[in-house]
Amino acid sequence: MKPVIRFALTAGAGLALAASQLVQLPAVPLPSTPAIANAISVEPLPLTISCPGAWVEVAGEAGTEIGQIERIGQAAVSSYVGEGELETAPEILFQQSQHLSISAPNQSTELLSALQAQLVDRQRASGLAAAFCAQPATSGWFVSGQAGVGKESVLILSNPNAVDTQVLIEYHLPGGVTTERVAIAAGEERLASLAVSANLESTFALRIESLGAPISAAVQNRYSRGLTPLGVNLSTKISQPATEQWLLPISALATGYEQPTLRVYNPGAETEVIATIFGTNGVEVIREFVAAGSFVEVPISFEGEASAIQIQSEEPVLAGVLNPSLDPLDRAWILPAESFTQVRIPLSVYDTSLYVNNPNATAITITVLVQDGVYQNYQTLELAPFTMESFPVSGDSVRVESANLFQAALEIVDQGYAVIIPSENQNLGDELVVVVR
């Protein structure tokens, strides 16, 4: 054992000797290098919006052609183009999904916006199918799913990209969630009746997610009682669950016949939902607890001609109102409105009213410009807190702007009934500052 002990002592002494011979060198400052800042402009991608196309009929006009699904008639597009030129001129009357694209650095509805409208007159479907032509999205929700007797929902998916993609579809039903995956080739569309996938449930929500590039999505609804068609609806407004949202306008178009129905779906934890109805003659508050993964449907009544509904909750929820019209006999789903400081909306040939809502606790000033060819008509109005105003508009387009946030929507009550809910059209681009040292 002695050699081992002697080796250990020798190693320890060597380490101590090495430590005693370490020399501390003075610190030498590094040469100073000035920082160089370079600004890099990132151009946004071309702005693309999508119109879902003409009415989709399932099982033929009489409903006896099982498995058949096809486009019927043509939709008409109304568009506004600011500075720049479209990559392809739009077809005014069209049947398949149509995509409009334009390249420009400053993007909004002031650069490009469009809506489509079609008067449907079939044996099992009648009414006005009209909607804003929205920007493609990678994911989002529709709360307006309905199936069963006298109710039908059709999903319209379109891929405006040069590459194929797969789409995940979640069916959120009262009894749980089911999923399916579909492939959509580049430049193609997919039409699907949702009755079987939704187990004929009268109430359900959809979540759509593209596993590739953004896609265009829309939900079409049809309503009937026996052989009598009760109305149609076309929704392009892809929603996200939120803790505060506004639904407008809810017009009293079927008083004494049928009430509007508020639908709330809670995809998360249990929460209390507070619906505040701001009518022209007063305010009403509805409170409902909504369990996780559950729906609540509440008939609503209000005094006056129209109202806006504020939805508040601690957990994010989805909300919408199905509003019936008696004359003309039709229906419209009213989904959450976006907040703007400026928005441009094209106008169709149908009789249209513009609704503007002030969601703020202070009064705001709104400027409205209606453009008809080379003629422009300006109007300025002041909106009191939590109030909504409306007035008829006709021409090519309408622009609404304010220094404060507001919501806007178009309501068509003509040969049919529809509510157009605009959304912002924009791809992000910016000027980045890169600092090199």
N, C-alpha and C positions, 0 to 999 in steps of 0.2 A: 504493500500500500504506500510505501514511502515515495517511490517515483511519482505516484499520482499527486500526492500532497505537494511535492517539490515543484511539479509542473504548474499547479494552480497558483502557488505563491509567485512563481516567475512571471506568469501571465499577468497577474494583478500589478506587479511592479512595472511591467512594460507599459501597461495602460496609463499608469500614473506618470511615467516619464514622458509619454507622448503628449499627455495633457499639459505638462509643464512647459513643453516646447511650442505650444500654439501661439501665434502672433496675431494680434487684432489689427487689421489694416484700416486706414481711414476711409470714410464713406466718400465716394466719388459721384457727384451729381450727373445724371444723364443729360445729354444735350436736349435743349428745349425745342420741341417741334410744334409749330403753329397749327391749330385746328383748321381744317378746310371743310366748309359747308357747301354741299352741292344740292341744289333743288332739282328734283326729278318729277316731271309731270306724268301722271298715270291716266291715260285716256280710258274712259269707261267703255265697256263692250257695247256693240250696237244695241239700241233699244228695240225689243220685240214685244208686241202684244198679240193676243190670240182671241179670235171670235169663234165660239164653239160650233156655229153652223146651224143648218135648218133643223126643223122638228124631227125627232126620232120616234117612229111608230113601231110598237111591239106587237107581234102576232097579227098583223094586217089590220085593215080598217074595222072589221067586225070582231076582231079578237079571236079568230078561229084558226089562224095560220101559225100553229105552234112552232116555235124556233125561229120564226122570221123576225128580223129587225132591220129597218131601212129608213133612210131619210125621205121626208115628204115635203114637197114644195121648196121654196127658197126664202132665205132670210135677207134682209136689206141692211147694209152697213152705212152708218153715218160717221164720218171721221173728221178730225181736225189735225192739220199738219202745220207746225210752226216753221222755223228756219231750217231748211234742208229739204232733201228729196227722199221719198220712200225708195227702198231697193227695188220693190215691185209695186206697180199701181194696184190698188185693191179692186176686186170685183164688187160692184155695187150690189148685185144680186148673186148669191152664192149658196151652195148646198153643203159642201164639206167644210171642215174647220179651216179657217183662213188666218194666216199670220202676217202681220205688218211689221216691217223693220226699217229703222233709220239710224244713221250714225251722226252723232253730234256730242260735243263735250258737256253741254248743259242740258240735263235730261229731267223732264217732268211731264205732267199732262199738257203743259204749255208747248212742248215739242211734239208730242204725239198722243192722241187719245181717240177712242172710237167706241161706239155702241152698236148693237144689232137689234133688230125687231122683226117679228113675223106674226101675222095674224093667222091663227090656226083654226080651221073649220073642218073637222072630221066627225065621223059618226060617234066616236068615243072621246073626242078631245076638242075643246073649243076655248078660245081666249087669246090673249096677247102674250107671246113668249118674247121677252125683251131683257137685255142685260148689258152691262158694261163689258167691254173687251179687255180682259185683265192681262197682266204680265205673267208669264209662266213662273211656276214656283217649284221648289224641291219638296216641300211638305206642307200640309195644312189640313183643315177639318171642314166638313159640312155637317150641320146639325139638322138638316131638313129632310133626312131620309124617312120615307113612308112606303109601306107595302100592305097587301091584304085587299079585302073587298073594297072596290071603289077608289083605291089609291095605288099609284105606281111611281117608282123612281127609276130613272135611267142615268147611268154614269157615262159621261163623254170624256175620254182621255185622248190627248193629241200630243205627238212628239215633234216639235218644230226644229229639232236639232239634226245635225248631219251624222249622228251616231245612234245606234240602238240603245235602249235602256230597259230596265226592269222596274216595275212599280209594285210596291207593297200596299195592299188595301186591307185596312182593319175595319171590321164591322162591329161597332159598339152597340150591342143589343141589351134589352132589359135583363136578359139572363146570362150575359157574359160577352166575351170578345172572341170573334173568329177572324182568321186571316187567310188571304190568298195572294199569290204573286202572279203577275202577268207581264209578258214581254211586249214592247211596242217598238217596231222597227223605225228607223230614221224617216221622218216625213210622213209617217202613217198615223192613223187614229184607231181607237177601239171603242165600240159601243156595247154597253152591257146592261140588260135589265137586272135589277138588284133583288127581285122578289125571292128567288130561290136562295141566294147567298145570305139574305137577311131573314130567312126562315119565315117569310110572310109577316114579319112584325110590323105593326102599324106605326111604331116609333123606333127610330135608330139614328145613329150618327156614323159618319165615315171619317177615317183618317187616311190620307193619301201620302205616300212617300216615294219619291223617285230615287232609285239607287244609283242613278247617274246624273245626267244634266236635268235642268228644270223642265217641267212639262206643263201643259195646259189641262185644266180640269174643270168640269161643270156638272151640275146635277139638274136634271129635268124632272118635273113633277106633273102628274095628271090626276084629276079628281073627277069622280062621277057618282051618280046614285041611280042604280038600275041602268036604263038606257039614256039617262039624261046627263050630259057632260056638265060639270060644275066649274071648270076652270083649269088653267095650266100655269106653270111657273118655270122659269129658267134662272138658275143661280150660278154665277161665276165667282162670287165673293168667297175666296178661301180664307177661313178664319183661324185664329189661334186662341187657345184658352186665355182669359184675361180676368183681372180682378175688378176692372171698371170698363164698361162699354155703354154705347148709346145706340138705341134702335129708333129709327125715324124714316118717314113719318108714318104714324099709325092713324089712318083716316077712318072715320065712322061712315062706312059705305054699305053696311048691311044691318042697320039698326032695326031691331024687332025681328030679324031673320036669323042671324048667327053672330056670335061675338068673336073678336080676335082671340087667338090662343097664344100665350107665352110659353115657349118651351125652353127649359134649362137642362143641360147635361153636365154632370160633374165627373170628369175623368180622374180626379185625384181624391184627396182625403175629404171626409165629411165637412161641410161648410154651410153657413147661413147665407142665403142670397136675399138681398134687399132690392126690390124693384120699385123705383120712384117714378110715378107717371105724372108728367107735367102736361096737363091739359089746358085748353084755353080758358076754362072756368074754374081751375083749381088744381090741387096736388093730392095724389093718393099714393099710399105706401103699402106694398105687399111684402111680407116676410115669409120665407120658406126655408126649412132645413132640407138639404139635399145630401143623401148618403153617397159614399164613394161608389163610383160606377153606376149611378142611378139617374133617371130622368124625372123631372117634374113638369107637368103641363097645367097651366092655370088660365081659365077664361078671364079676360080683362074687360072692364067697362069703364067708360070715362064720359064726362060731359063736354060738349063742344064738338068742333068739326075734326080736329086732329090733335095728336099728342106726340111727345117724345118720351122715351122710357130710358132711364138710367139704371143700369144693372151694376150692383156692387157686391163683392164677396171677399172673404179673407183668402180663400183658395181660388186659383184660376178656374173658370167655368166657360162653357159655350152657351150662347143664347140666341134666340130668334123668335119672331112673331109671324104666325100664319094669319094673314088678314083676308077675310072674304069680302067680295063685292057682289051686291045684288043686281045693280043696273049700271054697267053691264055685268052679266053673270061671269065671275072670274075670281081668281085668288092670287095672292102674292106673298112670298116669303120675304120678310124684312130682316136683314142680317146686320151685324154691327157696322156702323159708319166710321170711316177714318176721320181724323182731325187734320185740318189743313190751315195754312195761312194764305194759300192760293191754289185754285184748281180750275181747270178748263174742261168743260163737258160738251160734247157735240149734242145736237138736238135732232130728233127724228121728225117725221111728217105728222105724227100724232099730237093731239092736244096735250100739252105738257105744263106742269107747274113746278117751279123751283122752290124747294124748302131749304131754309138756312137756320141752323140751330146754334145758340150761344150756350156752351156748357160751362161757362165761367161764372164766378160769383160777382163779377163786375160787368158793367155795360160795355159793349164793344161797337165799333163802327165798321160796317160792311160796305164794300163797293161792288156793284154788279154791272158787268158790261155784257150786253147782248149784241152779237155780231150777226148781220144778215147781208152777205155780200160785202160791198164797200161801206155799208152803213153801220154805224155803231150807236148804241143807246146806253148811256150811263145812268145809274141810279145809286144813290147813297142812302143807307138807312142805319139807324141805331137800334141795337137789340139790347133790351134789358137783361139782367142776369137770368139764366135758365129759361129763356123764352125762344120760341120758334116762329118765324114768319114765312109766308109763302106768297107767290104771285105768278101769274101765267107768263110763260116765255115762249117765243117762237123765233125762228131764224136758223142760222147755221150752227152757232155754238153760244155758250154762255161762260163767262169767266167771273169767278167770285174771289175777292181777296180782302184781307184785313191784317192789321198789325197783331191781332190776337188769334188764337186757335178757334176754329169753328168747324161744324159739320154741315155737309150739303148732300142733297139727294134730289132726283127727279121723280115725279109721280105722273104717270100717264093714266088718264081716265078718258077713254075714247071709245073705240069699238071693243076694247078690252081694258084690263087693268094690270099695270106693272109698276114696280119701283126700281129705279136705276140707282145703284149705290156705287159711286166712283171710288177708285183706288189710285194711289200714286204710281206713276210709271217712271222708274229710275233705276239705273245701274250705277253703283258707286264708282267714282273716280276722284282723284285728289292730287294735290301737289305734296310730295314727300320731301323732307329735308334729311339728307344723309350726311353725318359728320364723320370725317376721316381724320385721325390723329397720327 
